[in-house]
Amino acid sequence: DLADNEYWAENRIITAASIRRMGDIEFVSELVIGVLHGPQAGNPSVIDEYYRQYEDYEDEFPDQRRARKVFDEILRAIQQILPTIKEGRWSNKTDFYSLFVVLAFVQRPLDLSSATAKSVRNALEKFETEIDRRLGDENAKVSKEAVDYVRAVEKGANDKQRRAVRHAALVAVLSEHLKFKTVAD
């Protein structure tokens, strides 16, 4: 149901060819798993393992309503923060995944004022510029977070560890603007 949203294709997060191969369902599954369990490896065997864990539930799996609510809330927040997302790097599946899962760890409710949305947008745009500079020049002077993020997108971007590194970098970048859950939450 979540994969049927036109947002994915309209914003070039998922291509038409990928949708024909059910890549939209796979990607949305990865996002839901990330919402529930944090950054995970992005490969079919990991997704299949999570599906196996939930297959015994007939109508609804544990935390399904919460996951749906958080999923919808994050998607609305991204639309508010980055209304022209397809014009930047955050529409890339790798980067979108990282941003989406990071926003799942913001304290709830995720009620963004227009000022907060603007400050998050500015932080993401600044971070994107740093990432692009570093990708273009490995000696570019950028933040530690940008260096870490770039290293984690260059190879094996769907690896669990690389996703965790990008997650940590984005939390560091956005923690000035958003309040994240602590381990005790």
C-alpha positions as protocol buffer text, in pm:
chain_id: "A"
residue {
  index: 1
  type: ASP
  ca { x: 0 y: 0 z: 0 }
}
residue {
  index: 2
  type: LEU
  ca { x: 279 y: 245 z: 92 }
}
residue {
  index: 3
  type: ALA
  ca { x: 459 y: 172 z: -234 }
}
residue {
  index: 4
  type: ASP
  ca { x: 157 y: 286 z: -438 }
}
residue {
  index: 5
  type: ASN
  ca { x: 225 y: 650 z: -353 }
}
residue {
  index: 6
  type: GLU
  ca { x: 304 y: 853 z: -667 }
}
residue {
  index: 7
  type: TYR
  ca { x: 564 y: 1045 z: -465 }
}
residue {
  index: 8
  type: TRP
  ca { x: 831 y: 782 z: -535 }
}
residue {
  index: 9
  type: ALA
  ca { x: 814 y: 815 z: -913 }
}
residue {
  index: 10
  type: GLU
  ca { x: 728 y: 1186 z: -924 }
}
residue {
  index: 11
  type: ASN
  ca { x: 1042 y: 1270 z: -730 }
}
residue {
  index: 12
  type: ARG
  ca { x: 1265 y: 1021 z: -911 }
}
residue {
  index: 13
  type: ILE
  ca { x: 1338 y: 826 z: -596 }
}
residue {
  index: 14
  type: ILE
  ca { x: 1230 y: 508 z: -773 }
}
residue {
  index: 15
  type: THR
  ca { x: 1247 y: 475 z: -1150 }
}
residue {
  index: 16
  type: ALA
  ca { x: 970 y: 337 z: -1371 }
}
residue {
  index: 17
  type: ALA
  ca { x: 1195 y: 42 z: -1457 }
}
residue {
  index: 18
  type: SER
  ca { x: 1246 y: -33 z: -1088 }
}
residue {
  index: 19
  type: ILE
  ca { x: 871 y: -13 z: -1026 }
}
residue {
  index: 20
  type: ARG
  ca { x: 816 y: -271 z: -1303 }
}
residue {
  index: 21
  type: ARG
  ca { x: 1056 y: -501 z: -1116 }
}
residue {
  index: 22
  type: MET
  ca { x: 872 y: -432 z: -786 }
}
residue {
  index: 23
  type: GLY
  ca { x: 1166 y: -222 z: -666 }
}
residue {
  index: 24
  type: ASP
  ca { x: 920 y: 23 z: -512 }
}
residue {
  index: 25
  type: ILE
  ca { x: 784 y: -248 z: -283 }
}
residue {
  index: 26
  type: GLU
  ca { x: 1135 y: -360 z: -192 }
}
residue {
  index: 27
  type: PHE
  ca { x: 1246 y: -3 z: -116 }
}
residue {
  index: 28
  type: VAL
  ca { x: 939 y: 79 z: 92 }
}
residue {
  index: 29
  type: SER
  ca { x: 996 y: -248 z: 281 }
}
residue {
  index: 30
  type: GLU
  ca { x: 1351 y: -132 z: 355 }
}
residue {
  index: 31
  type: LEU
  ca { x: 1215 y: 200 z: 483 }
}
residue {
  index: 32
  type: VAL
  ca { x: 960 y: 31 z: 711 }
}
residue {
  index: 33
  type: ILE
  ca { x: 1230 y: -203 z: 845 }
}
residue {
  index: 34
  type: GLY
  ca { x: 1450 y: 103 z: 906 }
}
residue {
  index: 35
  type: VAL
  ca { x: 1167 y: 277 z: 1092 }
}
residue {
  index: 36
  type: LEU
  ca { x: 1114 y: -26 z: 1316 }
}
residue {
  index: 37
  type: HIS
  ca { x: 1472 y: -150 z: 1359 }
}
residue {
  index: 38
  type: GLY
  ca { x: 1712 y: 125 z: 1251 }
}
residue {
  index: 39
  type: PRO
  ca { x: 1949 y: 106 z: 955 }
}
residue {
  index: 40
  type: GLN
  ca { x: 1973 y: -246 z: 815 }
}
residue {
  index: 41
  type: ALA
  ca { x: 2149 y: -397 z: 516 }
}
residue {
  index: 42
  type: GLY
  ca { x: 1962 y: -333 z: 195 }
}
residue {
  index: 43
  type: ASN
  ca { x: 1944 y: -664 z: 20 }
}
residue {
  index: 44
  type: PRO
  ca { x: 1664 y: -907 z: -58 }
}
residue {
  index: 45
  type: SER
  ca { x: 1780 y: -1170 z: 192 }
}
residue {
  index: 46
  type: VAL
  ca { x: 1755 y: -921 z: 481 }
}
residue {
  index: 47
  type: ILE
  ca { x: 1409 y: -813 z: 368 }
}
residue {
  index: 48
  type: ASP
  ca { x: 1304 y: -1178 z: 333 }
}
residue {
  index: 49
  type: GLU
  ca { x: 1424 y: -1249 z: 686 }
}
residue {
  index: 50
  type: TYR
  ca { x: 1207 y: -969 z: 825 }
}
residue {
  index: 51
  type: TYR
  ca { x: 911 y: -1094 z: 621 }
}
residue {
  index: 52
  type: ARG
  ca { x: 965 y: -1441 z: 772 }
}
residue {
  index: 53
  type: GLN
  ca { x: 961 y: -1292 z: 1122 }
}
residue {
  index: 54
  type: TYR
  ca { x: 621 y: -1137 z: 1055 }
}
residue {
  index: 55
  type: GLU
  ca { x: 459 y: -1404 z: 837 }
}
residue {
  index: 56
  type: ASP
  ca { x: 275 y: -1574 z: 1124 }
}
residue {
  index: 57
  type: TYR
  ca { x: 65 y: -1266 z: 1188 }
}
residue {
  index: 58
  type: GLU
  ca { x: -256 y: -1287 z: 988 }
}
residue {
  index: 59
  type: ASP
  ca { x: -379 y: -931 z: 954 }
}
residue {
  index: 60
  type: GLU
  ca { x: -141 y: -704 z: 1135 }
}
residue {
  index: 61
  type: PHE
  ca { x: 213 y: -745 z: 1264 }
}
residue {
  index: 62
  type: PRO
  ca { x: 327 y: -597 z: 1598 }
}
residue {
  index: 63
  type: ASP
  ca { x: 383 y: -222 z: 1574 }
}
residue {
  index: 64
  type: GLN
  ca { x: 222 y: -206 z: 1229 }
}
residue {
  index: 65
  type: ARG
  ca { x: -2 y: 89 z: 1318 }
}
residue {
  index: 66
  type: ARG
  ca { x: 284 y: 276 z: 1479 }
}
residue {
  index: 67
  type: ALA
  ca { x: 509 y: 202 z: 1181 }
}
residue {
  index: 68
  type: ARG
  ca { x: 244 y: 328 z: 938 }
}
residue {
  index: 69
  type: LYS
  ca { x: 186 y: 642 z: 1144 }
}
residue {
  index: 70
  type: VAL
  ca { x: 558 y: 717 z: 1169 }
}
residue {
  index: 71
  type: PHE
  ca { x: 610 y: 635 z: 800 }
}
residue {
  index: 72
  type: ASP
  ca { x: 337 y: 879 z: 693 }
}
residue {
  index: 73
  type: GLU
  ca { x: 464 y: 1142 z: 936 }
}
residue {
  index: 74
  type: ILE
  ca { x: 819 y: 1118 z: 802 }
}
residue {
  index: 75
  type: LEU
  ca { x: 707 y: 1136 z: 441 }
}
residue {
  index: 76
  type: ARG
  ca { x: 502 y: 1452 z: 518 }
}
residue {
  index: 77
  type: ALA
  ca { x: 802 y: 1600 z: 700 }
}
residue {
  index: 78
  type: ILE
  ca { x: 1033 y: 1533 z: 406 }
}
residue {
  index: 79
  type: GLN
  ca { x: 780 y: 1693 z: 172 }
}
residue {
  index: 80
  type: GLN
  ca { x: 772 y: 1997 z: 401 }
}
residue {
  index: 81
  type: ILE
  ca { x: 1149 y: 2015 z: 448 }
}
residue {
  index: 82
  type: LEU
  ca { x: 1245 y: 1944 z: 87 }
}
residue {
  index: 83
  type: PRO
  ca { x: 952 y: 2037 z: -137 }
}
residue {
  index: 84
  type: THR
  ca { x: 1181 y: 2026 z: -441 }
}
residue {
  index: 85
  type: ILE
  ca { x: 1365 y: 1710 z: -339 }
}
residue {
  index: 86
  type: LYS
  ca { x: 1414 y: 1585 z: -695 }
}
residue {
  index: 87
  type: GLU
  ca { x: 1649 y: 1875 z: -762 }
}
residue {
  index: 88
  type: GLY
  ca { x: 1912 y: 1755 z: -516 }
}
residue {
  index: 89
  type: ARG
  ca { x: 2093 y: 1451 z: -391 }
}
residue {
  index: 90
  type: TRP
  ca { x: 1827 y: 1358 z: -133 }
}
residue {
  index: 91
  type: SER
  ca { x: 1609 y: 1203 z: -405 }
}
residue {
  index: 92
  type: ASN
  ca { x: 1882 y: 944 z: -466 }
}
residue {
  index: 93
  type: LYS
  ca { x: 1761 y: 617 z: -307 }
}
residue {
  index: 94
  type: THR
  ca { x: 2073 y: 583 z: -92 }
}
residue {
  index: 95
  type: ASP
  ca { x: 2049 y: 935 z: 47 }
}
residue {
  index: 96
  type: PHE
  ca { x: 1670 y: 927 z: 76 }
}
residue {
  index: 97
  type: TYR
  ca { x: 1690 y: 606 z: 278 }
}
residue {
  index: 98
  type: SER
  ca { x: 1939 y: 765 z: 517 }
}
residue {
  index: 99
  type: LEU
  ca { x: 1732 y: 1080 z: 562 }
}
residue {
  index: 100
  type: PHE
  ca { x: 1407 y: 886 z: 605 }
}
residue {
  index: 101
  type: VAL
  ca { x: 1546 y: 649 z: 868 }
}
residue {
  index: 102
  type: VAL
  ca { x: 1717 y: 933 z: 1056 }
}
residue {
  index: 103
  type: LEU
  ca { x: 1385 y: 1117 z: 1079 }
}
residue {
  index: 104
  type: ALA
  ca { x: 1231 y: 801 z: 1229 }
}
residue {
  index: 105
  type: PHE
  ca { x: 1455 y: 861 z: 1530 }
}
residue {
  index: 106
  type: VAL
  ca { x: 1341 y: 1216 z: 1596 }
}
residue {
  index: 107
  type: GLN
  ca { x: 1133 y: 1241 z: 1910 }
}
residue {
  index: 108
  type: ARG
  ca { x: 762 y: 1216 z: 1846 }
}
residue {
  index: 109
  type: PRO
  ca { x: 545 y: 1389 z: 1758 }
}
residue {
  index: 110
  type: LEU
  ca { x: 744 y: 1522 z: 1464 }
}
residue {
  index: 111
  type: ASP
  ca { x: 561 y: 1851 z: 1443 }
}
residue {
  index: 112
  type: LEU
  ca { x: 772 y: 2079 z: 1228 }
}
residue {
  index: 113
  type: SER
  ca { x: 714 y: 2449 z: 1244 }
}
residue {
  index: 114
  type: SER
  ca { x: 793 y: 2633 z: 922 }
}
residue {
  index: 115
  type: ALA
  ca { x: 1102 y: 2780 z: 1094 }
}
residue {
  index: 116
  type: THR
  ca { x: 1228 y: 2435 z: 1196 }
}
residue {
  index: 117
  type: ALA
  ca { x: 1161 y: 2294 z: 849 }
}
residue {
  index: 118
  type: LYS
  ca { x: 1357 y: 2581 z: 698 }
}
residue {
  index: 119
  type: SER
  ca { x: 1651 y: 2535 z: 937 }
}
residue {
  index: 120
  type: VAL
  ca { x: 1660 y: 2160 z: 862 }
}
residue {
  index: 121
  type: ARG
  ca { x: 1641 y: 2235 z: 487 }
}
residue {
  index: 122
  type: ASN
  ca { x: 1931 y: 2479 z: 517 }
}
residue {
  index: 123
  type: ALA
  ca { x: 2136 y: 2226 z: 714 }
}
residue {
  index: 124
  type: LEU
  ca { x: 2068 y: 1955 z: 455 }
}
residue {
  index: 125
  type: GLU
  ca { x: 2155 y: 2189 z: 168 }
}
residue {
  index: 126
  type: LYS
  ca { x: 2481 y: 2291 z: 338 }
}
residue {
  index: 127
  type: PHE
  ca { x: 2562 y: 1925 z: 406 }
}
residue {
  index: 128
  type: GLU
  ca { x: 2481 y: 1834 z: 46 }
}
residue {
  index: 129
  type: THR
  ca { x: 2724 y: 2101 z: -74 }
}
residue {
  index: 130
  type: GLU
  ca { x: 2995 y: 1960 z: 152 }
}
residue {
  index: 131
  type: ILE
  ca { x: 2927 y: 1606 z: 30 }
}
residue {
  index: 132
  type: ASP
  ca { x: 2943 y: 1714 z: -334 }
}
residue {
  index: 133
  type: ARG
  ca { x: 3266 y: 1908 z: -273 }
}
residue {
  index: 134
  type: ARG
  ca { x: 3424 y: 1606 z: -107 }
}
residue {
  index: 135
  type: LEU
  ca { x: 3306 y: 1371 z: -382 }
}
residue {
  index: 136
  type: GLY
  ca { x: 3466 y: 1605 z: -637 }
}
residue {
  index: 137
  type: ASP
  ca { x: 3789 y: 1649 z: -441 }
}
residue {
  index: 138
  type: GLU
  ca { x: 3900 y: 1401 z: -177 }
}
residue {
  index: 139
  type: ASN
  ca { x: 4118 y: 1672 z: -21 }
}
residue {
  index: 140
  type: ALA
  ca { x: 3837 y: 1928 z: 11 }
}
residue {
  index: 141
  type: LYS
  ca { x: 3814 y: 2076 z: 359 }
}
residue {
  index: 142
  type: VAL
  ca { x: 3473 y: 1971 z: 486 }
}
residue {
  index: 143
  type: SER
  ca { x: 3324 y: 1857 z: 815 }
}
residue {
  index: 144
  type: LYS
  ca { x: 3406 y: 1518 z: 965 }
}
residue {
  index: 145
  type: GLU
  ca { x: 3042 y: 1422 z: 907 }
}
residue {
  index: 146
  type: ALA
  ca { x: 3075 y: 1495 z: 533 }
}
residue {
  index: 147
  type: VAL
  ca { x: 3395 y: 1290 z: 512 }
}
residue {
  index: 148
  type: ASP
  ca { x: 3228 y: 998 z: 693 }
}
residue {
  index: 149
  type: TYR
  ca { x: 2914 y: 1024 z: 481 }
}
residue {
  index: 150
  type: VAL
  ca { x: 3110 y: 1029 z: 155 }
}
residue {
  index: 151
  type: ARG
  ca { x: 3311 y: 724 z: 256 }
}
residue {
  index: 152
  type: ALA
  ca { x: 2983 y: 546 z: 331 }
}
residue {
  index: 153
  type: VAL
  ca { x: 2825 y: 624 z: -8 }
}
residue {
  index: 154
  type: GLU
  ca { x: 3118 y: 547 z: -235 }
}
residue {
  index: 155
  type: LYS
  ca { x: 3112 y: 166 z: -216 }
}
residue {
  index: 156
  type: GLY
  ca { x: 2868 y: -83 z: -70 }
}
residue {
  index: 157
  type: ALA
  ca { x: 2618 y: 190 z: 7 }
}
residue {
  index: 158
  type: ASN
  ca { x: 2349 y: -61 z: 113 }
}
residue {
  index: 159
  type: ASP
  ca { x: 2576 y: -238 z: 360 }
}
residue {
  index: 160
  type: LYS
  ca { x: 2442 y: -218 z: 716 }
}
residue {
  index: 161
  type: GLN
  ca { x: 2761 y: -64 z: 856 }
}
residue {
  index: 162
  type: ARG
  ca { x: 2776 y: 204 z: 585 }
}
residue {
  index: 163
  type: ARG
  ca { x: 2411 y: 287 z: 643 }
}
residue {
  index: 164
  type: ALA
  ca { x: 2485 y: 318 z: 1016 }
}
residue {
  index: 165
  type: VAL
  ca { x: 2775 y: 557 z: 942 }
}
residue {
  index: 166
  type: ARG
  ca { x: 2551 y: 776 z: 723 }
}
residue {
  index: 167
  type: HIS
  ca { x: 2285 y: 762 z: 993 }
}
residue {
  index: 168
  type: ALA
  ca { x: 2529 y: 886 z: 1257 }
}
residue {
  index: 169
  type: ALA
  ca { x: 2658 y: 1163 z: 1029 }
}
residue {
  index: 170
  type: LEU
  ca { x: 2306 y: 1288 z: 954 }
}
residue {
  index: 171
  type: VAL
  ca { x: 2205 y: 1274 z: 1321 }
}
residue {
  index: 172
  type: ALA
  ca { x: 2511 y: 1488 z: 1401 }
}
residue {
  index: 173
  type: VAL
  ca { x: 2423 y: 1737 z: 1126 }
}
residue {
  index: 174
  type: LEU
  ca { x: 2056 y: 1763 z: 1222 }
}
residue {
  index: 175
  type: SER
  ca { x: 2084 y: 1741 z: 1602 }
}
residue {
  index: 176
  type: GLU
  ca { x: 2118 y: 2117 z: 1625 }
}
residue {
  index: 177
  type: HIS
  ca { x: 1774 y: 2148 z: 1463 }
}
residue {
  index: 178
  type: LEU
  ca { x: 1583 y: 1839 z: 1581 }
}
residue {
  index: 179
  type: LYS
  ca { x: 1563 y: 1649 z: 1908 }
}
residue {
  index: 180
  type: PHE
  ca { x: 1655 y: 1283 z: 1867 }
}
residue {
  index: 181
  type: LYS
  ca { x: 1550 y: 994 z: 2086 }
}
residue {
  index: 182
  type: THR
  ca { x: 1805 y: 866 z: 2330 }
}
residue {
  index: 183
  type: VAL
  ca { x: 1872 y: 499 z: 2390 }
}
residue {
  index: 184
  type: ALA
  ca { x: 1643 y: 514 z: 2697 }
}
residue {
  index: 185
  type: ASP
  ca { x: 1353 y: 645 z: 2484 }
}
